[in-house]
Amino acid sequence: MGDDYTLVPQAAFCIRYIPLNYNNPTIAGKMLAQTYIRQAMQHALDQDRAARDIYHGYAYRQDGPVPRYPVSDLVSPTLQGSPILPFDAERARELLEANGWDTSTTPAVCVNPGTGPGQAGADIPGGTKLSFSLRYAEGRPALTRLMEQFRDDAAKAGIELRLQEVYGSVLVAEDAPCVVGPDSPCLWELSTWGGGWVYHYPSGEILFRTDAGGNFGHYTDPKADELIDRTLTSDDPAALYEYQDYIAEQVPVIFIPNFSLRLFEVANNIRGFEPINPFGMISPENWYYVENGE
């Protein structure tokens, strides 16, 4: 079969990520509001190893809010190179220690509360443990392995991720966009189904603008709103680049590897199958046969 067929991955024009619940009313929500904690978590996720060992090469690192593949000139020059927050568990540990956490144990413990330089941040009391619940959809072996790898690497930096595998429909029902109220405790912390968002144009107003329809965790940042608005009113590529570099640095979500949507087994005597549609469709009207591989 190997001589007669070629495996062709379909890379959708999308990003994948772990949403964070900024409306969580507990100490978890206060910790998620701290940019340095989100940065530490992103530093603790080894996307390259996951792409290689879990997805067998049919995935790639996602460093920000604009898809890296299919290749386009929409990705900022910064993110076309090295990631802003590469995998580096030691750097994650240093970030936490510089902001008032004792990382000699896991979970790390807040030893310098307050809002000044070198302190943990608003409403994080001394003695708080750096621990989050991370719920994910069951029945997806690759996602399970990714979450276990994330847990193990995060622990090296002092971040405890308490994994819980949840039936998909329950996850969607319970870990939904929420505002605290009598009928909505809004207690989920981190939650993922391994999905994300498919774009037509990656300007971000659906995902990361305050109160946007796809803003799953209710992230809000006035500067992000301003930069997103510029991508909608300017056709200067610099506006899109500035927006995505800022989002990559602020990490409103934890970006995870973007794996291929499908893997097609294509007979070698078929032509016109590639380039493949990046929006999840196929184009059989472009296919044709050749004889003897010509």
N, C-alpha and C positions, 0 to 999 in steps of 0.2 A: 504494500500500500504506500510505503514511503516514497517510492519512485514515481507513483502515479498521481499523488495528491500533495497539495501544499496547504499548511495551516495559515489562515489569514485572520488576525484579530481585528475586531471592530471597536475602535476607540471612539466613544461618544464624546460630544462636546459638552462635558460636564465636570463638576467637581464633587468630591465626596468628603464628608466631614462628620464630626461628633458634635451635635448641638449641646449648648450649655444653658441652664435655666437661670437667667438673671433675675427672675421674679421669685425665686425660692426665698421664703421669708426667714429661713434659719441661717445659722452661721455659714452654711455652705454657700448660700447666695452672696454673702459678704466677701467670702474668699474668692469666688468666681469673678467678682467685680474688680479684683486687683490684676492689673495687666501683667505684672511680673510673675504671678502664679500661673496665669494662662501661658505665658512664654515658657515657664519651666516645664509645664506639661507638654508643650509642643516639642521642646528640646528632648524630651524623654521618649518620643515616638520615633523608632528607627524605620523610616519608610523604605529606605533602600533595601534593608535586610528582608523586610516583609515582601517587597516586590520580587525579590530573588527566591526566597525560601518558601514563602507561603503561596504566592501566585505564580511561581515557576517562570518568572520573566514576563508574564502577560499582565503586568501592572507597572505603574510608574509613580514617582514621587509627585505630590501635589503641594506646592509651597504657598499658594495664595488663592485669591478668589477668581482667577482667570485660568481656564484649562490650559495645561502645557501641551496637550495633544488633542486633536491633530495640530501640527505645528502651524503657527500663524504669527503675524506681526502684532497681535493684540497683547502678547505677553511683554511686560516691561523689560527693558534691558537689564535691570537689576536681577529680576527673577529668571531671566534666561541663563544666568550664570549660577552662582552658588545660592542656596537658600538663605533667607534672612535669619531663620531659626533652624539651623541644621541639627541633626541628632547629636546630642552631647550631654550625657547624663551628668558629667562633672560641672558643666556650665549651668545646668539646671540647679544643681546643689548650691553653687556659688550665688546664684540669683536669690535663692531662698535665704541663705545665711546672711546676705547683704541687706535683707529686709526683715530681720528680726526672728528668724527661725533657727532652732537647734536641730540640725539634721543628723545628729549622731545616732538617732534611732528612727525607725519607720513605724508609724507616721511621725514626721517632724513635729516639734512642739513650738508654739509661739512663746518666745522669751523676751520680746521687746515690743509690747503693744503700743499703739499710738499712730499718729498721722504725720509725724516728722520724718526727716531723713533717717534711713536705716531702720524704720519701724514697719510693723506688719500692715498697717492700714486701718481705715475707719471701721469701727464696730467689730474688731477681731480681738477678743480679750486674751490676756496672758493665759497660758495653759491650753489654748485651743490646739487640737490635733489636726494635722493636714491630711484629711481623709475625705474621700468622695465616693458616693455610690455611682457605679457605671453599669447601667442596664443595656442589654443588647438583644437583638432578635435571635431566637433559637433556630436550630435546623440549618445553620450555615457554617460548615466546618472551617472555612477559611476565615470568616469573621471571628469565630471563637478563638482560633489560633492568634489572630491579630490582637484581640483584646487581652489574651493571656501574655503575649509578648509585651504589650504596652504596660500591663500591670507589673510585670517583673522588672522592666527597665525603669519605670517610674519609682519603684520601691528603692532602687539604688540611689535616687536623688532625695529620698525622704518623703515621697508622695505615696499615700496608700490609696489604691483603687479597689473598691469592694465590688467585685464582679457579680452580676446576677443575669443569668440567661432567662429570657422571658418570651412567652409565645407571642408571635408577631402582632396579632390583632389586639392582644392585651396591652402590648407596648404602645401601640398607636393610640389606644383609648385612654390609657392612664398617663402617658408621658407626652401630653399635647401642649400646644401653646396655652398659657393660662395666666390669669390674674387672680391674686388671692381674694377669696370671698367666702361667704358662708357655705357654699357648695363646692368650693375649689380650694383645697389646701395648697395645691401647687408645689408639692414637695419633691418632685423628681430633680435630679442634680445633673448628671450626664447621661445621655441616652442616644443610642444609635441603632438603626436598622441596616447600616452599611451603605446607605444611599446618600443622596445629596441633591444636586440641582442640575438640570440640563438647560443650557442657555441657547438663545438665538444670538443675542449680543450681550456680552458680560459686563454690563454697566452697574449692576449691583443694587438697583433701587428696590428690587423685589426681596432681596435676602437680608441686607444689612442697614437699610434706612430705618429710622425710628418708626415703629408701628406698621412696618410693611407687611404685606400678606404672607410672605414666605419667611419672615423673621421669626423663626421657630422659638427662640429662647428669649425674645424681647430685648435684644442688644440695643443699646442706644449710646450714641457718641456724636456730639454736635459737629466735630471736625469731620467725622466720617460722612455725616449728612451733607455737609458743605461740598466735600469732594465728590460724592455721588451726584449731587445736583450739577456740578460742573461737567461730569461725563454726559449728562443729558442735554446740555445747552451748548456744548462746544464740540467741534469735530477735530480738535487738536489732539493727536495721540497722547501728548504729554498729560492731558487731564486724566485719561484712563490709566496711564502709568503711575501717576501720583496717587490715585485712589487705591490701586491694587498694592502698591508698596506699603501704604499706610495700613491697610487691612492685614497684610501679611505680618506686619510688625505688631499689630494690636491683637491678633488672633481672637476674634469674636467667637470662633468655633475652633475645634482642634482638627486640622486638616489630616486626612488619612489617604493612603495610596488609592489611586484611581485605576481600578482594574478594567480589563476589556469587557465590553458589554456582551459580546459573543465571540466565539472562536469558530470560524467556518472552515470546513474541510473542502477544498476546491480542487476539482480535477484539473490536471495540468494542461488539458487540451481546451480549457475554457479561457477566453480572453474577455476583457471588459469588466471583470469583477472589481478591479481596483481602478482608481481610488474609491475607497468604501465610504458610504454615506455616514457622516458624523452625527446624525440625528436619530439613529436607531433603525433606519429603514434600509432596504436593499433596492437595487435598480436592475431587475432582470431584462428590461428593454435594452440595456447596453451589452448584454452578454452575447457571445458568439463562439462557435466551435472552430477549431483548426485541426488539420490532420498532421500526424507525425510531429507534433510539437512546433509546427511552423506558424 
